[in-house]
């Protein structure tokens, strides 16, 4: 009996924690994609975001979290920050675009990278919008374009 109460308590605690996760998330990301240029062996991480759902004076930045050995080895890191930080003004800007282009490591298998990103069962590239308070919004990116 005591053991079943402990299990029930742990289950309720887990449900409570999970329901509280990402409660403060704002819908900031409109779209994200990865662009691969085979000729130059470069990869571009692209995000389109909006500041419409954020309070004035809120700062935010986009970053791409890379998972999977193939992707991390190809780029040489697991976290790609865009160069620009935004601050919401009183008059909102609406849609903002950011991108970060990187050269792929020599010998990267482009077709394997594309296949892994497009696989809906995998989370190879996650676009995250963050600020000093934490995660504002995130999106698993499955869209890949070739140049």
N, C-alpha and C positions, 0 to 999 in steps of 0.2 A: 504494500500500500504506500509506504513512504517513498519507494523508488518511483512509482507512477506519478506521485505528486511532484517529485523533482523533475521528471521528464516533462510533465505538463507545464510547470513553471518555466523551464528552459525554452519550450516551444513558444509560449506566450511572450517571453522576453525577446526571442528571435523575431517574431512577427512584429512586435513593437519597434524594434530597431530598424527592421527593413522598411516599415511604413514611414519612418521618419527620414530615411535617406533621401537626399535630393529634394527636400520639401521646398527649399528656397530657390529652386531652379527657375530661371527666366528663359523664355524662348528667345534666344539670341541668334542661333545658327539658322540660316536660310538654306545653305547648301555647302557641300564640300566635295572636292574631287582631287584626284592625283593625275598629273599630266606627265607622260613619259616621252622624252625625245630620244629616239633610237640613234639618230645621227650624232648628237653631241654627248650621248650617254649621261643625260641630266634628267632629274626628277623634280617636278614642281608640286608642292603641296599648296592647294588653293582653298580659300574659305570666303564665303559671302555671309556677312552677319548684319544684324540690325540692332540699333540702340533704342528702338521704339518701346520696349518693355522694361527699360532700365531707368532708375531714378537719375535726375541731374547730378552731375559731378562724379558719377560712378566711373571708375577706370576699369578697363578690361583689355585682355590680350588673348590671342589665339595661339594654341600650340598643338602639335600633332604627336600623339603617343604611338610609338611603333612597337608591335609585338611580332613574334615569329622570327626565327633565326635568319631566314632568307632576307627578310626586309631589313632587319637590324644590320646584318653584314653588308648588304648592298649600300646602305646609307652611312654606316659607320657610327651610328648612335641610336638610342631608343627614344629620344625626345628632341623634337624640332620646334624651336620657337620662331614665330614670325618676328620681323624687326620692329613692328609698330605697336605702340600701346595707345589705346583710345581713351578719351575722357568725354563722357556724355555732357553736352552743353545744355543750356536751358532750351535752346531751339535745337531739336534733335536733327541729326544728319540723315537719318534713314538707313539706307544700305551702305555698308562699307565692305571693301574687298581687301584681302591680304593674301600674299603668297610668299613662298620661300623656295628658291631653286637651289638644288645641290647637285654636285657631280657624283655619279654612282661609282662605287669602287670597281676597279678593274676586274673583269671576269664575272660580273653580275649577270644572272640569268633573267633577262627581262620578261620572257614569257612566263616563267615560274612566278615572278613577282606579280605580274598582272593577274594570273590565275588565282593566286592566294588572296589578293585584294578583292577580286570579284566574288569569291566564295562567300555566300551569305551565312554559312555556318562558322566562319572564322571572324575574328576581330583583329585584323592585321594593322589597320590604321584607324585611330580614334582621334577625331577632332575635338578639342576641349577649349572652352572659353573660360578663362580664369581671371581672378583678381586677388587682392590681398585677403579677402574673406573666404576664398576657396573656389570651388567649381560652380560656374554660373549655368553652363549648358554643355552637353556633349552629344556627339553623333559618330556612329561607326560609319566610316566611308567605304563604299563599295564601288563607286564610280571611278573609272579609269579612262583617260583619253590618250591617244597616241598622236604625236606631232610628226 
